[in-house]
Structure formats: structure tokens, C-alpha cells
């Protein structure tokens, strides 16, 4: 008959068993993205100068003209100033030029904005995001050469949209002044999506200039 195992022998065997085990980290979503080679920031950087800004410069119309048409016929405005290849259930997004006077600014929030009067009546017509936190994916959605079916899944497509905002903030918006904005002129090339409940159309810039203090 085999000898009975003593308490000390059992403890030794358990210790050896545990020492042979390895604790492996659970891969994160970011690790998976890196492993797959998907790099949305690099993708945006590669096309920004060559494709994105030339497209917006060619497609954009004056804000007042675009918005007037969008309020009466979104499909017509989208075909002329937006992405006619968009998914059928997606809202229309329009490329615009916004030029006018800054009548209000919110620079205390990370989602900073400036309100611009484009028609000279002293009232804001458009709200322009100046970051660093930027809502939405208007820049991505305005481009007719970017399609959802080109991406592996919804997560990659969403990350690609956020990468446009990050690149715009890094290269354009972070360089804008933040003090004493009211009364200055502003010139913006960007895009906006019509959404229910908006007080003002929310424009995401790809290019932006702010004039000197008056």
C-alpha cells in the first residue's frame, strides 16, 4: 500500500504546481488594434494634406447658402455640399466656409466653442468647435471617399472618425488664441451635421483663422 502523504508533503506539491503556472495578461482592445496594423491616426495624417483639405476646399459652400438649402432640402444640400455616398440611415453632413465676427466664446470647457455671426446682424449663426474635446465625426462623414464598408467593424470606423478630430486639434485648433475672442473675425473651413435639438449648427473645422483684436 502506498504511504500516506504527510501535511508537509502536500504543501510542497501544491507549491510546485503553482510555481509551474504563468499568469498571462488579458490583451486589451488597443493591443488588438496594434496587432492588426490598424492605425487611424496615421491613416488620417497620410490623407489630410493630399485628400481631405483639397476635397473640403472644393466641396464647401458659404455657410449661409448651405444652411438655407439644408433647411429646405437636405438631400439637395447633401448632394451638392456633402457626401452623396453616405449610408442611407445616416444624417446629412455638409462642407462649409464660415466667415464672420465672433459674438460669443466658451473657452472654459475642454469642448470649447466660438459663436460666429456670418450675416452682420449681431446674432450667432454657427457654433464652431475649437477643442481640444470635439464632438461628432462631421469631418469624416463629409468625405465621399470614406465609406463604412472599407472598415473591418464599427469600432474601427468610429476610431477613424475620432482621429480626424484629434488631427485637426493637433495641427490647427491648438494653435488658435483663446483670450479676448469676442469681436474678432474668424474664417473657418469645415463640416457640420444637422441634428435635432441644436440651438446652432455645430461646425468642426479642418482649417481656421482668427483675426487680431479689434
Secondary structure, 3 states (H helix, E strand, C coil): CCCCCCHHHHHHHHHHHHHCCCCCCCCCHHHHHHHHCCCHHHHHHHHHHHHHHHHHHHHCEEHHHHHHHHHHCHHHHHHHHECCCCCCCCCCEEEEEEEEEEEEEECCCCEEEEEEECCCCCCCCEEEEEEECCCCCHHHHCCCCCCHHHCCCHHHHHHHHHHHHHHHHHHCHHHCCCCCCCCCEEEEEEEEECCCCCCCEEEEEEEEEECCCC
